C-alpha cells in the first residue's frame, strides 16, 4: 500500500483497515468429507504496522537539510518497499495442523488371503494410506494469512500404496504340486498318523522363498 503523502496517523489508519479484514479472513481445509477451519485470531496473529511505519517515517528525515532533500528526491525515483512481519503463536498453529494431520494420516492396508477349503480362498481388499505434509501446510497458511486471503484449501496428502494388493495375491496363488493317497485300506493307526501329520501344516501358507 503506497503511503507517500500521508501523515503517520493516516498511514496507520489505512494499514490497520487493510489488515483488519485480513486478520478475520477464514480459511477452510477439506479432505474426503472432513473440514477444518482457521481464523488468524485463533492463533494470535498480528502484524507490526507501527514498527514499519516508524521505519517509513524516518526515511528522508536524517542528516542535514541538504541530505534530507537529496534522500527525498531519491525516494521519488526509487521507492522503498517495507514488508510487515507476521507474528503468531507458532505452537498453536503447529497444534492445529498436527490435529489435521492426525485426522488424515493412515497406514496402507495390505490385502490378505485365507484358505477356506482345498483350492478355495477368501480375500480381503487392500487400501491406500495417506501422509499429510504438515510443514508445507503451515507455510501455505502463513502465506494466505499474510496476504489476507480467505477461501478453501483442498488438502492433497501423499498417497502411500500398500505392499500387497488383492490382484497380486489372486495372481500369485498357484498350485505348485499335489500328492494323493488313499485311506480306503488303512488301519486305524495309519489313519491316525495321517491326520496327526496333516494337522501340522493343513491350510498353511508358504510364502515365496520359505520352506
C-alpha positions in Angstrom: 0.0 0.0 0.0 1.5 3.4 -1.0 1.8 5.7 2.0 3.5 8.6 0.2 1.9 11.9 1.2 0.1 10.5 4.2 0.7 11.6 7.8 1.8 8.8 10.1 -1.7 8.6 11.7 -3.4 8.5 8.2 -1.0 5.7 7.1 -1.6 3.8 10.4 -5.4 4.0 9.9 -5.2 2.9 6.3 -2.9 -0.1 7.1 -4.9 -1.2 10.1 -8.1 -1.0 8.0 -6.4 -3.2 5.4 -5.2 -5.8 7.8 -8.4 -5.8 9.9 -10.1 -7.8 7.1 -7.0 -10.0 6.6 -6.9 -10.9 10.3 -10.6 -12.0 10.2 -10.3 -14.0 6.9 -11.4 -17.6 7.4 -9.5 -20.4 5.8 -11.3 -23.8 5.5 -9.3 -27.0 4.8 -11.1 -30.1 3.4 -10.4 -33.7 2.7 -12.7 -36.6 1.9 -15.7 -35.0 3.6 -13.8 -33.7 6.6 -13.2 -30.0 7.1 -11.2 -27.8 9.5 -11.4 -24.0 9.9 -8.8 -21.4 10.8 -9.2 -17.7 11.6 -6.0 -15.8 12.2 -7.2 -14.6 15.6 -7.3 -18.3 16.6 -3.5 -18.4 16.7 -3.0 -14.8 17.9 -1.9 -13.4 14.5 -0.6 -9.8 14.5 1.4 -7.6 12.1 4.0 -5.0 13.1 2.3 -2.0 11.4 3.6 0.6 13.9 7.2 -0.7 13.7 7.2 -0.5 9.9 5.5 3.0 10.0 8.3 4.2 12.2 10.9 2.9 9.7 9.0 4.6 6.8 8.7 7.9 8.8 12.4 8.1 9.3 13.1 8.0 5.5 14.3 11.4 4.4 14.4 12.8 7.9 18.0 12.1 8.9 21.1 14.2 8.3 21.4 17.8 7.2 18.6 19.6 5.4 20.5 19.1 2.1 20.9 15.4 2.8 17.3 15.1 3.6 16.3 16.8 0.4 18.6 14.5 -1.6 17.1 11.4 0.2 13.5 12.5 -0.6 14.4 13.1 -4.2 15.9 9.6 -4.4 12.8 8.1 -2.9 10.7 9.6 -5.7 12.8 7.7 -8.2 13.3 4.5 -6.1 10.6 4.0 -3.6 11.4 1.7 -0.6 9.3 -1.4 0.0 8.8 -2.3 3.6 7.3 -5.7 4.5 5.3 -6.1 7.6 6.3 -9.1 9.8 3.7 -11.7 10.6 3.6 -12.7 14.3 1.6 -15.6 15.6 1.6 -18.3 18.2 3.6 -20.9 16.3 2.8 -23.6 18.8 -0.9 -23.0 18.4 -0.6 -23.2 14.6 1.5 -26.4 14.8 -1.1 -28.0 17.2 -3.9 -27.2 14.8 -2.0 -28.6 11.8 -0.9 -31.7 13.7 -4.5 -32.3 14.6 -5.5 -32.1 11.0 -2.6 -34.5 10.1 -3.8 -36.9 12.8 -7.3 -36.9 11.2 -5.9 -37.6 7.7 -2.8 -39.8 8.1 -3.4 -43.5 8.0 -1.2 -46.6 7.2 -1.9 -48.5 4.0 -3.6 -51.9 4.5 -2.4 -55.0 2.7 -4.8 -57.4 1.1 -5.0 -60.8 2.8 -5.8 -64.3 1.7 -7.1 -67.2 3.8 -7.6 -70.8 2.7 -11.1 -71.9 3.5 -11.2 -75.2 1.6 -9.0 -77.1 -0.8 -8.4 -74.7 -3.7 -10.9 -72.2 -2.3 -9.6 -68.9 -0.9 -11.0 -65.9 0.8 -9.5 -62.4 0.1 -9.7 -59.0 1.7 -9.1 -55.8 -0.3 -6.1 -53.6 0.2 -6.4 -49.8 0.8 -4.0 -46.9 0.3 -2.6 -44.8 3.2 -2.1 -41.0 3.5 0.6 -38.8 4.8 0.0 -35.0 5.1 2.9 -32.6 4.8 2.4 -30.6 8.0 5.3 -28.2 7.3 4.1 -27.5 3.8 0.6 -26.8 5.1 1.9 -24.4 7.7 3.8 -22.4 5.1 0.7 -22.3 2.9 -1.4 -21.0 5.8 1.2 -18.4 6.7 1.2 -17.1 3.1 -2.5 -16.8 2.9 -2.8 -15.1 6.3 -0.1 -12.5 5.4 -1.8 -11.8 2.0 -5.2 -11.5 3.7 -6.7 -14.4 1.7 -9.6 -16.4 2.7 -11.0 -19.5 1.0 -10.9 -23.2 0.9 -7.8 -25.4 0.6 -8.4 -28.9 -0.7 -5.7 -30.9 1.0 -3.7 -33.3 -1.1 -1.8 -35.7 1.2 0.8 -38.1 -0.2 -0.7 -41.4 -1.2 1.0 -44.4 0.3 0.4 -47.6 -1.7 0.1 -50.9 0.1 2.8 -53.5 -0.5 0.3 -56.3 -1.3 -2.8 -55.8 -3.4 -5.7 -58.3 -3.8 -4.9 -58.6 -7.5 -1.3 -59.6 -6.8 -2.5 -62.3 -4.3 -5.0 -63.7 -6.7 -2.4 -63.8 -9.4 0.3 -65.4 -7.3 -1.8 -68.0 -5.5 -0.7 -71.0 -7.6 -0.9 -74.8 -7.3 2.7 -75.9 -7.4 2.1 -79.6 -6.9 -0.1 -82.2 -5.3 0.0 -85.7 -4.0 -2.8 -88.1 -3.1 -3.0 -91.2 -1.0 -6.0 -93.4 -0.2 -7.0 -94.4 3.3 -9.5 -97.0 2.0 -7.5 -100.0 3.1 -5.7 -98.3 6.0 -6.0 -99.4 9.6 -6.9 -97.1 12.4 -3.2 -96.5 13.3 -2.2 -95.3 9.9 -5.3 -93.1 9.6 -4.5 -91.6 13.0 -0.9 -90.9 11.9 -2.0 -89.3 8.6 -4.4 -87.0 10.5 -1.7 -86.2 13.0 0.8 -85.3 10.3 -1.7 -83.1 8.3 -2.7 -81.2 11.5 0.8 -79.5 11.5 0.5 -77.9 8.0 -3.0 -78.3 6.7 -4.1 -74.8 5.2 -0.6 -73.4 6.0 0.5 -70.6 3.7 4.0 -70.9 2.4 5.4 -67.6 1.3 7.9 -67.3 -1.7 11.3 -68.4 -0.6 10.0 -70.2 2.5 10.5 -73.9 3.1 
